[in-house]
């Protein structure tokens, strides 16, 4: 959050009583605020809506109610169309895609009713942690220390809330008797559920997955902002004269991706390799950023919405990336020892499947057994024997839930089968048999088990991009392997 761009908003009622609130520039000519800041009962229309910028060089502006766009009125959120001080889009905030987690740190700044100097109301800052409502429309925010101002401060209505470097919420109400708690409307909730808000901020459905990976990149860059790799990336992706930060670096990388995605992967490798020779921890940082950037690059073409994914990709590397964009998890790749190939880390080897004939029931049981062994890899080391071959209803449901749960961990595991699509395999492989797959995905079996069939014919443009990315990623992992 750039505190100099916090706007002070004044409105009056018919008694000429003054009300103050806060706004924050979302994009050129648009402020994000709470609806009750700019639209009050018995509002004095003649006085208008006064927007001021006390902490930057931007003139005051008086607006009419026509400038208000109540894009999410049921959630007390509005956009205010006015002049804004930011001309360069790189400096506007990124809207958060991911819901915050309990205890995530937040920062906000706004104008309370109490506390004035000779130029008007004075902004105060609040910070602390998310206390509740993480996936609901309203977040509960706990301040680290009590917010103390003289008189009835009446909250920080309209103030922006930043979490992990992203604009994540807007303050709407507070309970006047408790100065530790603020309540804010969640931006991820609005983007997920309120169509009018998405449209008003120009947020296309096709960009949602890509923005998720950009957010993840931003969070990761912020977590390594004191590392040698971060400093190297600043020299390569940020214009001279700009103040280095994770947000500025991410904007530079995003611009480069839009211009030439393949060149970005190569540039990342060339910047990272000299650092990795001196700092081996940078190899893991580089690998993580590489995987996240692959998500950004390919996110416009996610897999379909089924648990059977028929993909027009040619490499197992791209299978991992495509599947990750579908489930919105970080791709996790590894280089196959002794082979010039990069694959996903959690693929179940279909070569473990025994030939049991053509019966659907026999093949289904064999697949379940192999999945159980793959998921419970540590079982033999702990118990001295293989997991049971035949699963009852209880064990089968537990296994199915485990598949889903593993995808939601801090380090997600996309456990699945991958089968190439060839004329021969379509005739002989049980996972190309629709009856077997239907039995596997029955609600009482393993509906959470993804089955990927890859190798379908792709458009020339997509195939060329995949080939270029595959070559770059292969080379990247060859270099990483030397230093990790």
N, C-alpha and C positions, 0 to 999 in steps of 0.2 A: 504494500500500500504506500502510495506517495502522498504524504500528509498535506503537501501544499495544494493538492487538487481537491480537497474536501470543500464543498460549496455550502454556504449558509443561505437558507431559504426563509423568507418572511412572508406571512400573510396576516390579514386583519379581518375582524368581524365588523358588524354594523355599529358596534359601540367603540370602534377604533382600538379595541384591545389587540395587542400584538401576539402572534404565535411564531415560534421559531422551530426550524427543523434542519435536516441535513440531506445533501445529495452527493453523488459521486459520478464522474463522467464514465459512461459505458462505452461510448464511441463518439465520433465527431457529431456534435450538435445534440447529444442525448445524455440526460442525467437520470440515474436510477435513484428512486427514493420511495418512501412510504406514501400511500395514497392520502392518508389523513394529514400529511404535512402540507399538501398543496390543495386540498379540498376539505373545507371545514363547514360546520353548520353556521348559517347566517353569514356567509363569507361576504366581505366587502369587495365587490367586483371592481369598483372604481379604483381602489387602491392597488389592485392587481396582485401579482406574485413577484416578489423582489428576490432576485438571485445575486448573491455576492460571493466574491472569491478573496477572502481576507488575506490569504497567504501566498497569492501569486499575482502576476501582473495581468489581470483580466478585468475589464470594466463591468460595473453593475448593469443589470438588465431587468426591466419590468415587463412581465408577461401577462397575457390574458388567460382565463381558464381554458381557452382553446388549445393552449400549448400542452395541456395535460392529456396523456394517453393512459387510461386506466386499464392496462393490459392484463392485470390479474387482480381485479377489484375485490374478489372474494377472499383474497389473501393480503389485502391492504398494500398492494404493490402498484406503482405507477412509473411511467417514464415522463420526463419533462423535456420538451424540445426547446433548446436555447443555445446560445453561443457557448462554446467550451474552449478552454485554453490549450488543449492538446491537439496539435495538427498532425503529428506523426503517429500512425496507427500502432507502431511497435510499443508505444508507451501506455496504451489502454490495457485495462486488466483482462485477464483470462477468466471466463466464467467457469466455475467448478463443475465438473461432470460427476465426480465420485462423491458419494455421501461421506460426511466426516465420520470419524470413529470416536468412541468415548475417550475423553482425556486428550484429544487433539488440541493443540494450542491455537488460540485465536487472537487477533488484534482488531480493534475498531477505533474510530475517532469520529466525533460529532459535536453538535452544539446543543447543550442543555439550556433549559429556560433560565436557570440561575447562572450567575457569573458573567459580568459584563465589564468592559472598559469603555473608554471614551469613544471607541469606534464601533461598539456593538457587542453582541454576545461572543464569548471566547470558547474555542473548541477545547475539549478534553479527550484524553485517550483512555481506553479500557483494554485490558488484556487478561487472559486466564485460560480456561479450558472448557471444552464442550462437556456438558453435564448430562444431557439427555436429548431424546427426540431425533437421533441421528438419521433415521430414514423416514421421518415424518415431515409434515409441512413446516413445523415450527421447532427450532432448536432452542434448547435451554442452555444459556451460557453462564458460567460461574466465573466471576471476577477473582483474580488472584488476591487482591486486596480490596476492601470496601471502597466504592466510588463516593468520594466526599466533596461536595460543593455546598456553598452557603445557600440556604433556602430550599424551596421545592424545585428540584432540578428537572423533574418531569421526563426523565429518560433521555435517550439519544435517537429519537425517531428519525428514520431514514438513513442512519449511519451505516456505512459499508462494513462488513465483517470479512476479514481475510483469514483463510486457513490454508496452510501449505502453499502460500504464494498466490492463491486464486481467490477471486471474489466469490464468496461462498454463501453469503446471507445478507439480509437487510434488517436492521433493528426496527421493530414495530412497537412493542409495548414493554413496560416494566411494572412490577408491583411496587408502589411507592414506599411500602413499609420495609422492603428488603433491598438494600443497596449493593448486594453482591450478585444479584441475578438480572440478566437481560434476556429478552426473548426476540428471536429473529426468524424471518421467513427464509427457508432453505432454497438456494438457487438450484441445486441439483433436483430438488423436488419439483420446482416450477418447470424446469426443462423436461423432466420426465412426464409430467402429468398435465400441464397447462398449455394447450395448443396456442392460445392467443399470445402467451408470453414468448413462446419459441418463435412465432412468426414476427412479433414486434421487435425482437432483438436480432432478427435475421439469421436464425439458427436452423439450417436445413437438416432434415432427418439423415441425409446421407453423410453429414459431417459428424454425427454424434460419436461414432466409434473412433474416428480419427482424433477427435478432441479428447476422448478418454485417454488415448495413448500419449497425446501431447501433455495432458495433465500429469500422467505418470512420469514422463520425461522431466517435466518441471520439478516435480517432487524429488526425483532422484538427483537431478543437478543441484538442487538446494541442499541435499544431504551430503554432497561431496564438494561443496563450494570452497573448501580449504585444501583440496587435494592438488597434486601436481598436474593431473589430467585436466582438471577444471581450468587451471591457468593456461594450459596449452590450447584448449578449445576456445578460450576467450580470444587468443591471438589469431585464431583461424576463422572464427565466425562472427566476431563483433567488430564494428567499425571503430577506428581510432577516435578518441575523444568522448566516447560514451562511457558512462559509469558502469563498470562490470557488475553484473548480478546474474542470478540464475534466470530471472525473467527475460533480461536483455539477451542472454546467450540463447535461450530457447527461441526467442523471436528470430534471431539470426539463423539458427538451424532450420526453423520452419520455413523461412524464406528460401533457404538453399534447397530444401526438399522440394518445394514447389517449382523451383527452376530446373533441377536435375537430380532426381533421387539417387541414381546410381553414383554420381559424382560425390554426393554427401557421404556415402558409405566409404568410398575410397579416401576422401579427405579425412574422415574420422580415423581411419587406419593409419594414414601417414602422420597425423598429429599425435596419435597415441603411441606409435612404436618407439620413438626416442624416449618417451617417458617410461614405458614399460621396461626398458633396459636398465633403468636406475631404480624404479619403484614397482616391484612385482604386484603390489595391491592394485595398481592401475590396470592390470590385465583383466581383473574381475570387473572393475568399473567400466572398462571399454566394452567388455562382452555384454554387460547389462544394457548399456546405452545402445549398442548395436541391435540387440533384440527388440528394444522399445522402438527404435527408429524403423525397423522392419514392420512393426505394427502400424506406425504412422503412414508409411508408404503404401501398404497394401490394404488399409482399413476401408477403402471405398468399395471393395469387393469381398465382403465377408461370406462365409459359408451359409448355406440355406438354414432354415429354422428347424430342420428335422434332426433326429439322432443318427440318421444315415446321411453322410455327407458325400455327394458325388461331385468331385472337384476337377475342374479343368486346369490342373497344374501338373507339372512333369517331375518335380523333385520332391523328395521327402522333407527337405528344408521348408519348401513353400507350403506343404501340408501343415506343418507345425504352425507357421505364421498365419495361414488362413483360418485354422481352427481357433487359434488364440484370439483373432479379431472377432470371431463369432461369440466366444464365451467371455470376451473382455478380460483376458488374463495376459500376463506378460509371457511372450514366447520364451521357451527354454530349450536351447540348442546345444548339441555336443558334436564333436568330430569323431567319426568312427575310427578306432585304432586300425592302422594298416590299410585304410581305404581313403580315397579322396572324396569323402562324402560328409555332409553335415545333416543331422537328423534331430528329431525331437527326443527329449530325454525320457519320456514315459510311454513309449510305444510297446505294446505287448507283442512279442515275437510270434507271428502266426505259424512259424515253422515248428513250434511246440505242439501244434494240433496233430493228434494222431488220426490216421485214416480209420474211420469207423463205419464206413458204408454210406448209403444214401438216405437213410432214415432221418427225418427232421429231428425226432426226439433224441436219437443217439448223438447227432452232431451238436445239438443244443447243450446236452449234458457235458460233452467234451469241451466245448467253449467255456462253459461256466467254470469247469474245473481249472482250466488254464488261467482264466481271469482271477480266480481265487488264489492260485499260487503266486501270480504276478503281484497282486495287491498285498498279499501277506508274505513278502519276501523274507522277513526276519523270523518267520514262524519256525523254520527248521533249526535255525541257530538257537532259538530260545527253548523249544520243546524237544528237539532231537528227532523230529519226524515231519513228514510233509503234512500240510493242511488236509482235512478230510476231503475225499473226492466227491461224495454225494452230499449236497446241502439241503437241509430241510427249509421250510417256509421262513422260519426265524432267521437262520443264517443267511439265506438268500436275500432277505430284505435288508439285513445289516450290511451285506456286501454292496448292495445297490446304493444304500445311503452313504457308504464309505466313498464310492466313486464320485458322488456329488460333493461330499465334504472336502475331499482332497483338492478339488478345483477351487475351493474358497479359502485355502490356507494362505499365510503370508507369502509362501513360495508355492504357488499353485502347481498341481500335478495333473496334466491332461492325459489321464490313462485311457488308452483306446487301442483299437486294431487299425492297421493301415494295410490295404490290399491294392495292388496295382490292377488296373483295368486292361486286360488283354483278352483276346478271343478265347484262348485256352482257359484262363482263370475264370472267366465268366461262366464257363461250362462245368468246371470241376471244383472250384473253391466253395466251401460251405457258406462263407460270408458274402458270396455273390448270389446265394440262394435266398430269394425273397421269403420263402416259408420259414427257413431257419432264422432269418433276421426278425421276422414278425414274432416268432416264438421267444426269441431273446428279449425283445422289447415289449413283451406283454407286461402289463402293470404288476403282475406277481413275480416277474423274473428280473431282468436287468435293464429297465428302460433308461437308466442313466449312463449306459455304456455307448460311447460314440463309436460308430463304424465308418471308416473313411475309405472310399474308393477313389483313387486318384489315377491320372493319366488320360482323362477325357480330353478331347481335342480343344485347344484354346485358340482364340483369335491371335493372329500373327503379332500384333502389337503387344498383347499381354505375354505371349510366349517369349518375345525378344526381351522384354523387361525382366521376366523371371530368369532367363539365361544369364543376363548381365548381373543381376543381383546374386544369383547362385555362384558365379565365378568370384565376385567380390567377397562374398561371405566366406566361401571356402578359403580364399587367401587370407582373410582376416583371422579365421580360426587357426590356420597354419601358423600365423605369427603369434597369436595369443598362446598357443600350445607351448611355444618356446619359453615363455616367461611366467606362465601361471603355475 
